[in-house]
């Protein structure tokens, strides 16, 4: 066989290859045995060696099957690695495009989309007839981004400029402040301090924050003309407007910018720096209803945050939809604005002539026409507790809080003896004086052994514990009813000394009638009043033998608010039910859909006064106004029977040496009270008035109450006819029984 024929063929199978290998191995074995047996010759050795080497050379080549196996393993590894890489790319692409596509799309949009808040209109406040007490007026607000985006030029030529955030500097604050009309240096310092805090605040400083509200037209024009960069912006806003000014100041309350401490409170998590919030009155109590929900508006901006005037259509189409703000809800009060004006005019000492006191500046503390009276008056429905008039004088126009107030003006108000910041109807305790005698009388009527027809002789004073307790004058022979009619202190001293009228008895009845605790109205930081006990007096070290005597006539440590006395007399009028007073009648949405309707509430489901006891007190209260011996007889109305009680709380003090006297304000006089309800035969309304340092209750307080009742029930005085009133305001009433004594003297003189 030739060498060419011995060469393996290309492309043979592995089976053939193995068979060829086996044959060659056999031949080699045979050849090796032949050489060893016959010796070696040159030719034969050379030929054998040459053939054997060629065969070994052919057998030394790697098997194709071995190459395929190696390549196959490598290919498998390559395919697996490549598949994993490709799979990871697909997974990442799915994550970016599908799972996080919206997120990254929004991040991309943020490069040209800016979303700003749109203020929601605040809910309005109306009286019972729908007349506005608090509304909104359009204005402008100054917004500042204290850490704005700025463009920084590159350090190396050819580099791109960078957009970074940098706080505004002092010079920028000075330039902006130069365009604003500050009322004083404190106002300027407050503005600068606000901007300082914002540029140090990494969170809020990055966003536009309202730093000054209610800009004037001049301020607006100056700032717009100055052309500040993106960190200054003027937006449309709204300010609160109170059309009745001081007349309803303590009822509506006022607003101011939310403080830093409140922003850290979780209750105000939805508020932003610069937002305004209710501080007093209805504005505070019903803040959650009045405050609307912010809207949002998107706009196209450039890299520095400047709004693009004519954005590309594609960018505009990519803007997210705007969210409209939800207006706050409107609140309708039970307050009657007409009756409120009558009460305010009477409380300020004005007549009912002309327009009924519309020109009266109740809170005027600035000179001409200033109010020289302090006090409060409340009118309330006896069966429901709905307040229909609630006046405290003097008051401050709540509109001033929408602007700026100088420190000097604020300190003048703060130090005024009239206390214009204090709501005299609920926020200050007063000695109730003789209006409290009904509590003492009820406490004794509940004693089975007490005889209200038993009489004593009043000599004008009593001696007890080494002290002399005086009365206004000698009343003579008197029983319980006449003690109420003539307001005899000596009779109640007698009950405390001889009839065991203890502090415990008085406290039990007083608390049952709503004294000593807040009424539940819930506005203007209402105080609870004070009902003394022997334990409380002992703790204070004030318990003495005469404490019971003073407490029996509403002095000592007995204190109450005007509203508490109104609740007390409403219970006497309605048969013994203690009402929870209310001011809000209903709440509606801006499109007049009912949200909330208030219902009358009572402290107890059953009357707290026995009918027979209530009737005795009721008879005495009618006599106060309609009996010639009554302390308010001079104030009776000709067309309606009024039941009531005068009170004169002894608080007059001697002026301090060197103290400046204010004309019309006499601190040597006592507090004047009058509490009443009408019509006596079927009560509808309870009215209580207090005049601080007004003097005698019948002189200062009773005329106020009678005018309110007169107007409410529609008697002659409702049209301004003063002839229905027995005397003009400011004219002292005659002493009880004075008219009868004068008539008797005239008869005797004629004889």
C-alpha positions as CSV (number, residue, x, y, z in Angstrom):
1,X,0.0,0.0,0.0
2,X,1.5,3.4,-1.0
3,X,1.9,6.3,1.4
4,X,-0.7,8.3,-0.4
5,X,-3.2,5.6,0.2
6,X,-2.3,5.3,3.8
7,X,-3.1,9.0,4.5
8,X,-6.4,9.3,6.2
9,X,-9.2,10.7,4.2
10,X,-10.7,14.0,5.1
11,X,-14.1,13.9,6.5
12,X,-14.2,10.2,7.5
13,X,-16.3,9.2,10.4
14,X,-15.1,8.5,13.9
15,X,-15.9,4.9,13.6
16,X,-13.7,4.6,10.5
17,X,-11.0,6.6,12.2
18,X,-11.0,4.2,15.2
19,X,-10.8,1.2,12.9
20,X,-7.9,2.6,11.0
21,X,-6.1,3.3,14.3
22,X,-6.6,-0.3,15.3
23,X,-5.2,-1.7,12.0
24,X,-2.1,0.5,12.2
25,X,-1.5,-0.5,15.8
26,X,-1.6,-4.1,14.7
27,X,0.8,-3.5,11.8
28,X,3.2,-1.7,14.1
29,X,3.1,-4.6,16.5
30,X,3.8,-7.0,13.7
31,X,6.6,-4.9,12.2
32,X,8.4,-4.6,15.6
33,X,8.5,-8.4,15.9
34,X,9.9,-8.9,12.4
35,X,12.9,-6.5,13.0
36,X,13.9,-8.1,16.2
37,X,13.8,-11.6,14.5
38,X,15.8,-11.1,11.3
39,X,18.4,-8.5,12.2
40,X,18.7,-5.0,10.8
41,X,20.1,-4.0,7.4
42,X,20.6,-0.6,6.1
43,X,17.8,-0.7,3.7
44,X,15.4,-2.5,5.7
45,X,16.1,-0.4,8.8
46,X,16.0,2.7,6.9
47,X,12.7,1.8,5.2
48,X,11.2,0.5,8.4
49,X,12.2,3.6,10.4
50,X,11.0,5.9,7.7
51,X,7.6,4.2,7.6
52,X,7.2,4.1,11.3
53,X,8.0,7.8,11.8
54,X,5.5,8.8,9.1
55,X,2.8,6.8,10.9
56,X,3.7,8.3,14.3
57,X,3.5,11.8,12.8
58,X,0.1,11.1,11.5
59,X,-1.0,9.6,14.8
60,X,0.2,12.6,16.8
61,X,-2.5,15.0,15.4
62,X,-5.4,15.9,17.9
63,X,-8.6,14.2,17.4
64,X,-11.3,16.4,15.8
65,X,-13.7,15.1,18.4
66,X,-11.5,16.5,21.1
67,X,-11.5,19.9,19.4
68,X,-15.3,19.9,19.1
69,X,-15.7,19.0,22.8
70,X,-13.4,21.9,23.9
71,X,-15.1,24.3,21.6
72,X,-18.5,23.2,22.7
73,X,-17.7,23.9,26.4
74,X,-16.4,27.3,25.6
75,X,-19.3,28.1,23.4
76,X,-21.7,27.1,26.2
77,X,-19.9,29.4,28.7
78,X,-20.0,32.2,26.2
79,X,-23.6,31.7,25.4
80,X,-24.5,31.6,29.2
81,X,-22.5,34.7,29.9
82,X,-23.9,36.5,26.9
83,X,-27.4,35.5,27.8
84,X,-27.0,36.7,31.3
85,X,-25.7,40.1,30.2
86,X,-28.5,40.4,27.6
87,X,-31.1,39.4,30.2
88,X,-29.8,42.0,32.7
89,X,-30.1,44.6,30.0
90,X,-33.6,43.6,29.3
91,X,-34.5,43.6,33.0
92,X,-32.9,47.1,33.5
93,X,-34.7,48.4,30.5
94,X,-38.0,47.0,31.8
95,X,-37.4,48.7,35.1
96,X,-36.6,52.1,33.6
97,X,-39.2,52.0,30.9
98,X,-42.1,50.3,32.7
99,X,-41.7,50.2,36.4
100,X,-40.0,53.6,36.9
101,X,-41.0,55.2,33.6
102,X,-43.4,57.6,35.2
103,X,-40.9,58.6,37.9
104,X,-38.2,59.4,35.5
105,X,-40.6,61.1,33.1
106,X,-41.6,63.4,36.0
107,X,-38.0,64.0,36.9
108,X,-37.3,64.9,33.3
109,X,-40.3,67.2,33.3
110,X,-39.0,69.0,36.4
111,X,-36.3,70.4,34.2
112,X,-38.9,72.6,32.5
113,X,-42.1,72.2,34.7
114,X,-42.7,74.2,37.8
115,X,-45.8,73.6,40.0
116,X,-47.0,76.5,42.2
117,X,-49.7,76.5,44.8
118,X,-53.0,78.3,44.1
119,X,-54.6,79.7,47.2
120,X,-58.1,78.6,48.1
121,X,-60.7,81.3,48.9
122,X,-61.4,81.3,52.6
123,X,-64.9,80.6,53.7
124,X,-67.1,83.7,54.5
125,X,-68.9,84.5,57.7
126,X,-72.5,85.8,57.6
127,X,-75.1,86.9,60.2
128,X,-78.4,85.2,60.6
129,X,-79.9,87.2,57.6
130,X,-77.0,86.5,55.3
131,X,-75.3,89.8,55.7
132,X,-71.5,89.5,55.4
133,X,-69.3,89.8,58.5
134,X,-66.1,88.5,57.0
135,X,-65.2,88.3,53.3
136,X,-62.2,88.3,51.0
137,X,-60.7,91.1,49.0
138,X,-58.2,90.6,46.1
139,X,-54.7,91.8,46.8
140,X,-51.1,90.9,46.0
141,X,-48.5,89.0,48.0
142,X,-44.7,89.1,47.8
143,X,-43.1,85.7,47.4
144,X,-39.4,85.1,47.8
145,X,-37.2,82.0,47.0
146,X,-34.4,82.5,49.5
147,X,-32.2,79.8,47.9
148,X,-32.8,80.2,44.2
149,X,-31.2,78.6,41.1
150,X,-28.3,80.8,39.7
151,X,-26.0,80.4,36.7
152,X,-22.3,80.2,37.6
153,X,-19.9,81.1,34.8
154,X,-17.1,78.4,34.2
155,X,-13.6,78.9,35.5
156,X,-12.0,77.5,32.3
157,X,-12.7,79.0,28.9
158,X,-14.9,76.7,26.8
159,X,-16.6,75.0,29.7
160,X,-20.3,75.0,30.0
161,X,-21.9,77.3,32.7
162,X,-23.4,75.5,35.8
163,X,-26.8,75.9,37.4
164,X,-26.5,75.8,41.2
165,X,-28.6,76.9,44.2
166,X,-27.2,79.8,46.2
167,X,-28.7,81.8,49.1
168,X,-29.6,85.4,48.5
169,X,-27.0,87.9,49.9
170,X,-27.5,90.8,52.2
171,X,-27.4,93.4,49.4
172,X,-30.3,91.7,47.7
173,X,-32.3,91.8,50.9
174,X,-31.5,95.5,51.3
175,X,-32.5,96.3,47.7
176,X,-35.8,94.5,48.1
177,X,-36.5,96.2,51.5
178,X,-35.9,99.6,50.0
179,X,-39.0,99.2,47.8
180,X,-41.4,98.3,50.7
181,X,-43.3,100.8,52.9
182,X,-42.5,99.7,56.5
183,X,-44.6,101.3,59.3
184,X,-41.6,101.5,61.6
185,X,-38.1,100.0,62.2
186,X,-39.5,97.0,64.0
187,X,-41.5,96.2,60.9
188,X,-38.4,96.4,58.8
189,X,-36.4,94.3,61.2
190,X,-39.1,91.6,61.2
191,X,-39.0,91.5,57.4
192,X,-35.2,91.1,57.3
193,X,-35.3,88.5,60.0
194,X,-37.9,86.5,58.1
195,X,-35.6,86.4,55.0
196,X,-32.6,85.5,57.1
197,X,-34.4,82.5,58.5
198,X,-35.5,81.4,55.0
199,X,-32.1,81.5,53.4
200,X,-30.8,79.4,56.3
201,X,-33.6,76.9,55.8
202,X,-32.5,74.2,53.3
203,X,-36.0,72.8,53.0
204,X,-38.3,75.8,52.7
205,X,-35.7,78.2,51.2
206,X,-35.8,76.3,47.9
207,X,-39.5,77.2,47.3
208,X,-41.3,80.5,47.0
209,X,-42.6,81.6,50.3
210,X,-45.0,84.5,51.0
211,X,-43.1,87.0,53.1
212,X,-45.4,90.0,52.9
213,X,-49.1,90.1,52.3
214,X,-51.5,92.9,51.2
215,X,-49.0,94.9,49.1
216,X,-50.1,98.4,48.2
217,X,-50.3,99.4,44.5
218,X,-47.2,101.6,44.9
219,X,-45.2,98.7,46.4
220,X,-46.4,96.4,43.7
221,X,-45.4,98.8,41.0
222,X,-42.0,99.5,42.4
223,X,-41.1,95.8,42.8
224,X,-42.4,94.9,39.3
225,X,-40.4,97.8,37.8
226,X,-37.2,96.9,39.6
227,X,-37.2,93.6,37.7
228,X,-35.7,91.3,40.2
229,X,-34.4,87.9,39.1
230,X,-36.3,84.6,39.7
231,X,-36.1,84.8,43.5
232,X,-38.7,87.6,43.8
233,X,-42.3,87.1,42.6
234,X,-45.6,88.8,43.1
235,X,-48.7,86.7,43.0
236,X,-52.4,87.3,43.3
237,X,-53.7,86.7,46.8
238,X,-56.6,87.6,49.1
239,X,-56.9,89.4,52.4
240,X,-59.6,89.2,54.9
241,X,-62.1,92.0,55.1
242,X,-64.5,92.7,58.0
243,X,-67.1,95.2,56.8
244,X,-68.6,95.8,60.3
245,X,-65.2,96.6,61.7
246,X,-65.3,96.9,65.6
247,X,-69.0,96.1,65.8
248,X,-68.4,92.3,65.4
249,X,-64.6,92.3,66.1
250,X,-64.8,89.8,69.0
251,X,-67.3,87.6,67.3
252,X,-65.5,87.1,64.0
253,X,-62.1,87.4,65.5
254,X,-59.1,88.1,63.2
255,X,-56.2,86.4,61.4
256,X,-52.5,86.7,61.3
257,X,-49.5,84.9,59.9
258,X,-48.8,81.5,61.4
259,X,-45.9,81.4,63.8
260,X,-42.8,79.3,63.7
261,X,-43.7,77.2,66.7
262,X,-47.1,76.4,65.2
263,X,-45.5,75.2,62.0
264,X,-43.7,72.6,64.1
265,X,-46.9,71.4,65.6
266,X,-48.3,68.2,63.9
267,X,-51.8,69.8,64.0
268,X,-50.7,72.3,61.4
269,X,-48.8,69.9,59.1
270,X,-50.7,71.3,56.0
271,X,-49.6,74.9,56.7
272,X,-46.7,76.6,55.0
273,X,-44.5,79.5,56.1
274,X,-46.4,82.7,55.3
275,X,-49.9,81.2,55.6
276,X,-52.5,83.0,57.7
277,X,-54.5,81.4,60.4
278,X,-57.5,82.4,62.6
279,X,-56.4,83.8,66.0
280,X,-59.6,84.6,67.9
281,X,-63.3,84.3,67.5
282,X,-65.0,82.3,64.9
283,X,-61.9,82.6,62.7
284,X,-60.0,80.4,65.2
285,X,-62.8,78.1,66.4
286,X,-63.9,77.1,62.9
287,X,-60.5,77.3,61.2
288,X,-60.8,73.8,59.8
289,X,-64.1,74.7,58.1
290,X,-63.1,78.1,56.9
291,X,-59.8,77.1,55.4
292,X,-60.0,75.7,51.9
293,X,-57.8,73.2,50.1
294,X,-54.9,74.5,48.0
295,X,-54.9,74.0,44.2
296,X,-51.9,73.6,41.9
297,X,-50.9,75.3,38.6
298,X,-48.1,74.0,36.4
299,X,-46.0,76.3,34.1
300,X,-43.0,75.9,31.8
301,X,-39.8,77.4,33.1
302,X,-36.2,77.6,31.9
303,X,-33.1,76.2,33.7
304,X,-33.1,79.2,36.2
305,X,-36.8,78.7,37.1
306,X,-38.1,81.7,35.1
307,X,-41.5,81.2,33.5
308,X,-41.3,81.0,29.8
309,X,-43.7,83.5,28.2
310,X,-44.3,81.5,25.0
311,X,-43.5,77.9,25.7
312,X,-43.3,75.3,22.9
313,X,-46.6,73.5,22.2
314,X,-44.9,70.1,23.1
315,X,-43.8,71.5,26.5
316,X,-47.2,72.8,27.2
317,X,-48.8,69.6,26.2
318,X,-46.5,67.7,28.6
319,X,-47.7,69.9,31.6
320,X,-49.6,67.9,34.2
321,X,-53.3,69.1,34.6
322,X,-54.0,71.9,37.0
323,X,-55.8,71.1,40.2
324,X,-58.5,73.7,41.1
325,X,-58.5,74.9,44.8
326,X,-61.5,74.0,46.9
327,X,-63.0,77.0,48.6
328,X,-63.5,77.1,52.4
329,X,-67.0,76.6,53.8
330,X,-69.3,79.5,54.7
331,X,-70.5,79.9,58.2
332,X,-73.9,81.5,59.1
333,X,-74.2,82.8,62.6
334,X,-77.2,83.2,64.8
335,X,-76.1,86.8,65.3
336,X,-78.6,89.5,64.3
337,X,-76.6,92.5,62.9
338,X,-79.4,95.0,63.6
339,X,-79.7,93.9,67.3
340,X,-75.9,93.8,67.5
341,X,-75.7,97.5,66.5
342,X,-78.4,98.5,69.0
343,X,-76.5,96.8,71.8
344,X,-73.2,98.3,70.8
345,X,-74.7,101.8,70.5
346,X,-76.3,101.5,73.9
347,X,-73.2,100.1,75.5
348,X,-71.1,102.9,74.2
349,X,-73.6,105.4,75.8
350,X,-75.0,106.8,72.6
351,X,-78.6,107.5,71.9
352,X,-80.9,105.7,69.4
353,X,-81.2,108.8,67.2
354,X,-80.2,109.0,63.6
355,X,-78.7,105.8,62.1
356,X,-78.6,103.9,65.3
357,X,-74.9,104.5,66.0
358,X,-73.5,103.4,62.6
359,X,-70.9,106.1,62.8
360,X,-69.8,105.0,66.3
361,X,-66.2,103.8,66.5
362,X,-66.5,101.3,69.3
363,X,-62.7,100.7,69.3
364,X,-61.8,104.3,69.0
365,X,-58.8,104.9,71.2
366,X,-57.2,107.6,69.2
367,X,-58.7,110.8,70.4
368,X,-61.9,112.4,69.2
369,X,-65.0,110.2,69.5
370,X,-63.1,107.6,71.5
371,X,-65.1,105.2,73.6
372,X,-64.9,106.0,77.3
373,X,-66.7,102.8,78.5
374,X,-65.7,99.3,78.9
375,X,-68.1,96.4,79.2
376,X,-70.1,93.7,77.5
377,X,-73.6,92.8,76.5
378,X,-75.2,89.5,75.4
379,X,-78.7,88.7,74.1
380,X,-79.6,85.1,73.8
381,X,-82.7,83.0,73.1
382,X,-83.8,81.4,76.3
383,X,-85.0,78.1,74.9
384,X,-82.2,77.4,72.4
385,X,-79.1,79.2,73.7
386,X,-78.6,80.9,70.3
387,X,-76.7,84.1,70.8
388,X,-78.3,86.9,68.8
389,X,-76.1,89.8,70.0
390,X,-72.7,89.7,71.6
391,X,-70.8,93.0,72.1
392,X,-67.6,93.8,74.0
393,X,-66.3,97.4,74.2
394,X,-64.0,98.7,73.3
395,X,-62.7,96.6,70.4
396,X,-60.1,96.9,67.7
397,X,-61.0,96.9,64.1
398,X,-59.9,93.5,62.9
399,X,-59.0,94.9,59.5
400,X,-55.9,96.4,61.1
401,X,-54.4,93.0,61.5
402,X,-54.4,92.5,57.8
403,X,-51.9,95.3,57.5
404,X,-49.0,96.4,59.7
405,X,-49.2,97.9,63.2
406,X,-46.5,100.0,64.8
407,X,-45.1,98.9,68.1
408,X,-46.1,102.1,69.8
409,X,-49.8,101.6,68.7
410,X,-49.7,98.0,69.9
411,X,-48.3,99.0,73.3
412,X,-50.9,101.8,73.7
413,X,-53.6,99.2,73.2
414,X,-51.9,96.8,75.5
415,X,-51.6,99.3,78.3
416,X,-55.0,100.9,77.9
417,X,-57.2,100.7,81.1
418,X,-60.1,99.8,78.8
419,X,-58.4,96.5,77.8
420,X,-59.4,96.4,74.1
421,X,-57.8,93.0,73.6
422,X,-60.1,91.4,76.2
423,X,-63.5,90.1,75.3
424,X,-65.6,91.4,78.3
425,X,-68.3,88.8,77.7
426,X,-66.4,85.6,78.1
427,X,-62.7,86.4,78.7
428,X,-62.8,88.3,82.0
429,X,-64.3,87.4,85.4
430,X,-66.3,90.0,87.3
431,X,-68.0,90.1,90.7
432,X,-71.6,89.4,89.8
433,X,-72.9,91.6,92.6
434,X,-76.7,91.4,93.3
435,X,-77.4,89.4,90.2
436,X,-76.0,86.4,92.2
437,X,-78.7,86.8,94.9
438,X,-81.0,84.5,92.9
439,X,-78.5,81.7,93.5
440,X,-78.5,82.4,97.3
441,X,-82.3,82.5,97.3
442,X,-82.6,79.2,95.4
443,X,-80.1,77.6,97.8
444,X,-82.3,78.5,100.8
445,X,-85.6,77.6,99.1
446,X,-84.3,74.0,98.8
447,X,-84.0,73.9,102.6
448,X,-87.3,72.3,103.9
449,X,-87.3,74.4,107.1
450,X,-86.9,77.7,105.4
451,X,-89.9,80.0,105.3
452,X,-89.6,82.6,102.5
453,X,-92.5,84.6,103.9
454,X,-90.7,85.2,107.2
455,X,-89.7,88.8,107.5
456,X,-86.8,90.7,109.1
457,X,-86.2,94.4,109.7
458,X,-83.4,95.9,107.6
459,X,-81.6,98.8,109.4
460,X,-79.2,99.3,106.6
461,X,-76.3,97.3,108.1
462,X,-75.4,94.3,110.3
463,X,-72.6,93.8,112.8
464,X,-70.9,90.4,112.5
465,X,-67.5,89.2,113.5
466,X,-66.4,92.6,114.7
467,X,-67.2,94.1,111.3
468,X,-70.0,96.2,109.9
469,X,-71.6,95.0,106.7
470,X,-73.5,97.9,105.0
471,X,-76.4,98.1,102.7
472,X,-77.4,100.8,100.3
473,X,-80.0,102.2,102.7
474,X,-82.6,101.1,105.2
475,X,-85.3,98.9,103.7
476,X,-87.5,98.2,106.8
477,X,-89.6,95.1,107.1
478,X,-88.8,92.7,104.3
479,X,-89.2,89.1,103.2
480,X,-87.5,87.0,100.4
481,X,-89.5,88.4,97.5
482,X,-89.0,92.0,98.6
483,X,-85.3,91.4,99.3
484,X,-85.0,90.5,95.6
485,X,-87.2,93.4,94.5
486,X,-85.4,96.0,96.5
487,X,-82.0,94.2,96.4
488,X,-81.6,94.2,100.2
489,X,-78.2,93.0,101.3
490,X,-79.1,92.8,104.9
491,X,-81.7,90.1,104.2
492,X,-79.1,87.9,102.6
493,X,-76.6,88.6,105.4
494,X,-79.3,87.4,107.7
495,X,-79.6,84.1,105.7
496,X,-75.9,83.6,105.9
497,X,-75.8,84.2,109.7
498,X,-79.0,82.8,111.0
499,X,-80.3,80.4,108.4
500,X,-77.2,78.4,107.6
501,X,-76.7,79.7,104.1
502,X,-73.3,78.0,103.7
503,X,-70.7,78.2,100.9
504,X,-71.5,74.5,100.2
505,X,-75.2,75.2,99.6
506,X,-74.5,78.1,97.3
507,X,-71.8,76.2,95.4
508,X,-74.0,73.3,94.7
509,X,-76.8,75.5,93.2
510,X,-74.3,77.7,91.4
511,X,-72.6,74.8,89.7
512,X,-75.9,73.2,88.8
513,X,-76.8,76.5,87.0
514,X,-73.6,76.6,85.0
515,X,-71.4,78.9,87.2
516,X,-67.8,78.0,88.0
517,X,-67.2,76.3,84.6
518,X,-67.0,77.3,81.0
519,X,-70.3,77.5,79.2
520,X,-69.2,75.6,76.1
521,X,-69.3,78.5,73.6
522,X,-65.6,77.8,72.9
523,X,-64.3,81.2,71.6
524,X,-61.9,83.8,72.9
525,X,-60.3,81.7,75.7
526,X,-63.4,81.7,77.8
527,X,-62.7,81.7,81.5
528,X,-64.6,79.4,83.9
529,X,-65.4,81.9,86.7
530,X,-65.0,81.2,90.4
531,X,-67.4,79.6,92.9
532,X,-65.8,79.7,96.4
533,X,-65.8,76.8,98.8
534,X,-64.6,76.5,102.3
535,X,-61.8,74.3,101.1
536,X,-60.7,76.7,98.4
537,X,-60.9,79.7,100.8
538,X,-58.8,77.7,103.4
539,X,-56.2,76.9,100.8
540,X,-55.9,80.5,99.8
541,X,-55.9,81.6,103.5
542,X,-58.9,83.9,102.9
543,X,-61.5,82.0,104.9
544,X,-63.0,84.3,107.5
545,X,-66.4,84.5,109.2
546,X,-67.6,87.1,106.8
547,X,-66.9,85.1,103.6
548,X,-70.4,83.7,103.6
549,X,-71.9,87.1,103.9
550,X,-70.0,88.5,101.0
551,X,-70.6,85.4,98.8
552,X,-74.4,85.6,99.5
553,X,-74.5,89.0,97.7
554,X,-72.1,88.1,94.9
555,X,-69.0,89.6,96.4
556,X,-66.0,88.0,98.1
557,X,-64.4,85.5,95.7
558,X,-67.5,84.9,93.6
559,X,-66.7,85.7,90.0
560,X,-68.6,85.1,86.7
561,X,-68.6,86.1,83.1
562,X,-71.4,88.0,81.3
563,X,-72.2,84.9,79.3
564,X,-72.5,82.8,82.5
565,X,-75.0,85.2,84.0
566,X,-76.9,85.0,80.7
567,X,-77.0,81.2,81.0
568,X,-78.1,81.5,84.6
569,X,-81.0,83.8,83.8
570,X,-82.0,81.8,80.8
571,X,-82.5,78.8,83.1
572,X,-84.8,80.9,85.3
573,X,-86.7,82.0,82.2
574,X,-87.1,78.6,80.5
575,X,-88.2,76.6,83.5
576,X,-84.8,75.4,84.8
577,X,-83.0,74.1,81.8
578,X,-79.3,75.1,81.5
579,X,-78.5,75.7,77.8
580,X,-75.2,75.5,76.0
581,X,-74.9,78.8,74.2
582,X,-74.0,78.8,70.5
583,X,-73.1,81.3,67.8
584,X,-73.0,79.1,64.7
585,X,-76.4,78.3,63.1
586,X,-75.2,76.3,60.1
587,X,-72.2,75.7,57.7
588,X,-72.6,75.6,54.0
589,X,-70.3,75.0,51.0
590,X,-69.5,77.8,48.6
591,X,-72.3,76.6,46.4
592,X,-74.9,76.6,49.2
593,X,-74.9,72.9,50.1
594,X,-75.6,72.2,53.8
595,X,-72.6,70.8,55.7
596,X,-73.7,71.2,59.3
597,X,-76.8,72.4,61.1
598,X,-76.4,73.1,64.9
599,X,-79.1,71.9,67.3
600,X,-79.9,73.3,70.8
601,X,-77.9,71.6,73.6
602,X,-78.6,71.4,77.3
603,X,-76.4,70.5,80.2
604,X,-79.0,68.3,81.7
605,X,-82.1,66.6,80.3
606,X,-84.2,67.5,83.3
607,X,-84.7,71.0,84.9
608,X,-82.4,71.9,87.7
609,X,-84.8,74.2,89.5
610,X,-88.0,73.1,91.2
611,X,-91.0,74.8,89.5
612,X,-92.3,76.2,92.8
613,X,-88.9,77.7,93.7
614,X,-88.5,79.1,90.2
615,X,-91.9,80.8,90.4
616,X,-91.0,82.6,93.6
617,X,-87.8,83.9,92.1
618,X,-89.6,84.8,88.9
619,X,-92.2,86.8,90.8
620,X,-89.4,88.8,92.6
621,X,-87.6,89.5,89.3
622,X,-90.8,90.9,87.8
623,X,-91.1,93.2,90.8
624,X,-87.5,94.5,90.3
625,X,-88.7,96.2,87.1
626,X,-92.4,96.7,87.5
627,X,-92.9,97.4,91.2
628,X,-92.4,101.0,92.4
629,X,-90.1,99.7,95.0
630,X,-88.0,97.8,92.4
631,X,-84.5,98.9,91.7
632,X,-85.1,99.0,87.9
633,X,-88.6,100.5,88.0
634,X,-87.4,103.7,86.3
635,X,-86.3,101.6,83.3
636,X,-89.6,99.6,82.7
637,X,-91.0,99.4,79.2
638,X,-94.5,100.5,78.5
639,X,-95.3,97.7,76.1
640,X,-93.7,94.6,77.5
641,X,-93.3,93.1,81.0
642,X,-89.6,92.6,81.8
643,X,-88.2,90.5,84.6
644,X,-84.7,91.2,85.7
645,X,-82.2,92.0,88.5
646,X,-79.8,94.9,89.0
647,X,-76.4,94.4,90.4
648,X,-73.7,96.8,91.7
649,X,-70.4,95.0,92.2
650,X,-68.3,96.9,94.7
651,X,-64.9,97.3,93.0
652,X,-64.4,101.1,93.1
653,X,-60.8,102.1,93.9
654,X,-59.2,105.3,94.8
655,X,-56.9,106.6,91.9
656,X,-53.2,106.3,92.5
657,X,-51.3,109.5,93.3
658,X,-50.1,111.1,90.0
659,X,-52.3,108.8,87.9
660,X,-53.6,110.5,84.8
661,X,-57.4,110.7,84.9
662,X,-59.4,109.9,81.7
663,X,-62.5,111.9,81.1
664,X,-65.6,109.7,81.3
665,X,-63.7,106.9,83.0
666,X,-64.1,106.8,86.8
667,X,-62.4,103.9,88.5
668,X,-63.9,105.0,91.8
669,X,-67.3,103.7,90.6
670,X,-68.5,100.2,90.9
671,X,-69.3,97.7,88.1
672,X,-72.9,98.0,86.9
673,X,-74.9,94.9,86.1
674,X,-78.4,94.2,84.8
675,X,-79.7,90.7,83.9
676,X,-83.2,90.2,82.5
677,X,-85.5,88.2,80.3
678,X,-88.8,89.1,78.5
679,X,-91.6,88.9,78.0
680,X,-92.0,87.8,81.6
681,X,-95.2,85.8,81.0
682,X,-93.6,83.9,78.1
683,X,-89.8,84.5,77.9
684,X,-88.1,84.6,74.5
685,X,-84.9,86.5,75.1
686,X,-82.4,86.9,77.9
687,X,-80.2,90.0,77.9
688,X,-77.3,90.8,80.3
689,X,-75.2,93.9,80.3
690,X,-72.1,94.9,82.3
691,X,-70.5,98.3,82.4
692,X,-67.1,98.3,84.1
693,X,-66.9,101.2,86.6
694,X,-70.3,102.3,85.4
695,X,-71.7,102.9,88.9
696,X,-75.2,101.8,89.8
697,X,-76.7,98.9,87.8
698,X,-80.0,100.6,87.2
699,X,-78.3,103.7,86.0
700,X,-75.7,102.3,83.7
701,X,-76.6,98.8,82.7
702,X,-80.4,98.6,82.8
703,X,-80.9,101.2,79.9
704,X,-78.7,99.1,77.7
705,X,-80.7,95.9,78.3
706,X,-84.0,97.7,77.9
707,X,-83.1,99.1,74.5
708,X,-82.1,95.6,73.3
709,X,-85.3,94.1,74.5
710,X,-87.3,97.0,73.1
711,X,-85.8,96.6,69.7
712,X,-86.1,92.8,69.7
713,X,-89.7,92.6,70.7
714,X,-90.7,95.5,68.4
715,X,-92.0,98.0,71.0
716,X,-92.2,101.8,70.4
717,X,-88.5,102.4,71.1
718,X,-87.6,100.1,68.1
719,X,-88.3,103.1,65.8
720,X,-86.2,105.4,67.8
721,X,-89.0,107.0,69.9
722,X,-87.3,107.8,73.1
723,X,-90.6,108.8,74.7
724,X,-91.2,105.1,75.5
725,X,-88.3,105.4,77.9
726,X,-89.0,107.0,81.3
727,X,-85.6,108.8,81.3
728,X,-82.8,109.7,79.0
729,X,-79.4,108.0,79.2
730,X,-77.1,109.3,81.8
731,X,-79.8,110.7,84.1
732,X,-79.6,109.0,87.5
733,X,-82.7,107.0,88.3
734,X,-84.7,107.8,91.5
735,X,-84.1,105.6,94.6
736,X,-86.4,102.7,95.0
737,X,-89.8,104.0,96.3
738,X,-88.8,107.6,95.6
739,X,-91.7,108.3,93.2
740,X,-94.2,107.0,95.8
741,X,-92.6,109.1,98.6
742,X,-92.7,112.2,96.4
743,X,-96.4,111.6,95.6
744,X,-97.2,111.1,99.3
745,X,-95.3,114.2,100.2
746,X,-97.2,116.2,97.6
747,X,-100.5,114.9,99.0
748,X,-99.5,115.8,102.6
749,X,-98.4,119.2,101.4
750,X,-101.7,119.8,99.7
751,X,-103.5,118.9,102.8
